[in-house]
Amino acid sequence: IDILGEPSNLAEIEIILATTTTLGRIGFKNFEIRINERRILKAMAAYAGFEESDYDSIFITLDKMDKIGLEGVSAELLEAGYSKDSIDKYVNLFTALNGVKDPSEGMDVLLDKLGQYLEPSVANWMKEIATAVNATKEAEFELVFDPTLVRGMSYYTGTIFEIAIPEFGGSCGGRRCLRFGGSC
């Protein structure tokens, strides 16, 4: 599904709802939509003290979290030559978010931790998506904030989500957004 020219988060809301409604109508239940935002990933990396030129490398390592765990991510970043202080600060963010599934709660934790690095408008963007999707969903699923979800390449700049169906043992689809001047 592609949406062009919509500057608000309505595009994300509509795509999540269209995807989940379709999955629900063909019989899938109790799946998860894991959601994140590239601007959140960047804010977390900036807060930790990483250079912007290193973000792609850091995110490639972060994307392995489900395979190598937080200790593995930390070790790989250390091996790549990043500062232990930056790595510790970065890892502590994920520790603070451990067990937080609700996107609104995740945004509150990050707003508190990241301060100036996370624009309140980005957090509100995610909260609005979560509120709208949860209020209007037709299928049985849970919208889950996943701060480790990287999905895609560095030129994707907006909201990202992945569909996780437990009986399939992993992701079975997803979406990433490329924003030009605020539209997806």
C-alpha positions as CSV (number, residue, x, y, z in Angstrom):
1,I,0.0,0.0,0.0
2,D,1.4,3.4,-0.9
3,I,0.1,6.8,0.1
4,L,1.5,9.9,-1.4
5,G,1.1,13.5,-0.3
6,E,-0.4,13.0,3.2
7,P,1.7,15.2,5.5
8,S,0.0,14.0,8.7
9,N,0.3,10.6,10.5
10,L,-3.0,9.6,8.9
11,A,-1.1,7.7,6.3
12,E,0.5,5.5,9.0
13,I,-2.8,5.0,10.7
14,E,-4.6,4.0,7.5
15,I,-1.9,1.6,6.4
16,I,-1.8,-0.1,9.8
17,L,-5.5,-0.4,9.9
18,A,-5.8,-1.6,6.3
19,T,-3.1,-4.2,7.0
20,T,-4.5,-5.5,10.3
21,T,-8.1,-5.5,9.0
22,T,-7.0,-7.7,6.1
23,L,-5.1,-10.0,8.3
24,G,-8.1,-10.3,10.7
25,R,-10.5,-11.0,7.8
26,I,-8.4,-13.9,6.6
27,G,-8.3,-15.4,10.0
28,F,-5.2,-14.2,11.8
29,K,-5.6,-13.3,15.5
30,N,-3.4,-12.3,18.4
31,F,-0.6,-10.9,16.3
32,E,1.5,-7.9,17.0
33,I,2.2,-4.8,15.1
34,R,5.7,-3.7,16.2
35,I,6.2,0.0,15.6
36,N,9.1,2.5,15.8
37,E,10.2,5.8,14.2
38,R,13.5,6.5,12.5
39,R,13.6,9.9,14.2
40,I,13.4,8.1,17.6
41,L,16.3,5.8,16.6
42,K,18.3,8.9,15.7
43,A,17.4,10.7,18.9
44,M,18.5,7.7,21.0
45,A,21.8,7.5,19.2
46,A,22.4,11.3,19.5
47,Y,21.6,11.2,23.2
48,A,24.2,8.4,23.7
49,G,26.8,10.6,22.0
50,F,27.3,8.7,18.7
51,E,28.2,10.8,15.7
52,E,25.5,11.1,13.0
53,S,27.8,9.7,10.4
54,D,27.9,6.4,12.5
55,Y,24.1,6.0,12.8
56,D,23.8,3.5,9.9
57,S,26.5,1.2,11.4
58,I,25.0,1.5,14.9
59,F,21.5,0.7,13.6
60,I,22.7,-2.3,11.6
61,T,24.1,-3.7,14.9
62,L,20.9,-2.7,16.8
63,D,18.9,-4.6,14.2
64,K,20.5,-7.8,15.5
65,M,19.1,-7.4,19.0
66,D,16.6,-10.2,18.6
67,K,19.5,-12.6,17.6
68,I,22.4,-11.5,19.8
69,G,20.7,-9.7,22.7
70,L,21.6,-6.5,24.4
71,E,24.9,-7.8,25.6
72,G,25.8,-8.9,22.0
73,V,24.9,-5.5,20.7
74,S,27.0,-3.8,23.3
75,A,29.9,-6.1,22.6
76,E,29.7,-5.6,18.8
77,L,29.6,-1.8,19.2
78,L,32.6,-2.0,21.5
79,E,34.4,-4.2,19.0
80,A,33.6,-1.6,16.3
81,G,35.5,1.0,18.3
82,Y,32.7,3.1,19.8
83,S,33.2,4.7,23.2
84,K,32.2,2.6,26.2
85,D,30.4,5.6,27.7
86,S,28.3,6.1,24.6
87,I,27.5,2.3,24.4
88,D,26.6,2.2,28.1
89,K,24.3,5.3,27.8
90,Y,22.7,3.7,24.7
91,V,22.2,0.3,26.3
92,N,20.7,1.9,29.4
93,L,17.9,3.4,27.2
94,F,16.9,-0.1,26.1
95,T,17.1,-1.3,29.7
96,A,14.8,1.5,30.8
97,L,12.3,0.5,28.0
98,N,12.5,-3.2,28.9
99,G,8.9,-4.5,29.3
100,V,7.4,-1.3,27.9
101,K,5.0,-2.3,25.1
102,D,2.5,0.5,25.0
103,P,3.7,3.1,22.5
104,S,2.4,6.0,24.6
105,E,4.2,4.8,27.7
106,G,7.4,4.3,25.6
107,M,7.2,7.8,24.4
108,D,6.8,9.1,28.0
109,V,9.9,7.1,29.1
110,L,11.9,8.5,26.1
111,L,10.7,12.0,26.6
112,D,11.9,11.8,30.2
113,K,15.3,10.2,29.3
114,L,16.2,11.9,26.1
115,G,15.2,15.5,26.9
116,Q,16.2,17.9,24.1
117,Y,17.2,15.0,21.8
118,L,13.6,13.9,21.2
119,E,11.3,16.5,19.8
120,P,7.9,16.3,21.6
121,S,6.2,16.4,18.2
122,V,7.8,13.1,17.3
123,A,6.5,11.5,20.6
124,N,3.1,13.0,20.0
125,W,3.1,11.6,16.4
126,M,3.6,8.1,17.8
127,K,1.0,8.6,20.6
128,E,-1.6,9.8,18.1
129,I,-0.9,6.8,15.9
130,A,-1.3,4.4,18.8
131,T,-4.5,6.1,20.1
132,A,-6.2,6.2,16.7
133,V,-5.2,2.6,15.8
134,N,-6.3,1.2,19.2
135,A,-9.6,3.1,19.1
136,T,-10.6,2.0,15.6
137,K,-9.0,-1.4,15.0
138,E,-11.2,-4.3,13.9
139,A,-8.8,-7.2,14.2
140,E,-7.4,-8.9,17.3
141,F,-3.8,-7.6,17.6
142,E,-1.6,-5.6,19.9
143,L,0.3,-2.5,18.8
144,V,3.7,-2.7,20.5
145,F,6.4,-0.1,20.7
146,D,9.7,-1.7,19.7
147,P,12.7,0.6,20.1
148,T,15.0,-2.0,18.5
149,L,13.0,-2.1,15.2
150,V,15.2,-0.6,12.5
151,R,13.7,-2.1,9.3
152,G,15.1,-0.8,6.1
153,M,17.8,1.4,5.0
154,S,19.0,4.8,6.1
155,Y,17.0,6.6,3.5
156,Y,13.8,5.7,5.3
157,T,13.0,8.5,7.5
158,G,9.6,8.1,9.2
159,T,7.5,5.5,10.9
160,I,8.3,1.9,10.6
161,F,6.3,-1.2,11.5
162,E,6.5,-4.9,11.3
163,I,3.9,-7.6,11.6
164,A,4.7,-10.5,14.0
165,I,2.6,-13.6,14.0
166,P,3.7,-15.9,16.8
167,E,2.9,-19.1,15.0
168,F,5.2,-18.1,12.1
169,G,8.1,-17.5,14.5
170,G,9.0,-14.0,13.2
171,S,8.1,-11.1,11.1
172,C,5.8,-11.7,8.1
173,G,5.7,-8.2,6.7
174,G,6.3,-4.6,7.4
175,R,6.4,-1.0,6.2
176,R,8.8,1.8,6.2
177,C,8.3,5.4,5.3
178,L,10.2,7.8,3.2
179,R,9.2,11.3,4.0
180,F,9.7,14.3,1.7
181,G,9.0,17.5,3.4
182,G,6.8,15.9,6.0
183,S,4.7,13.6,3.8
184,C,5.1,9.9,3.4
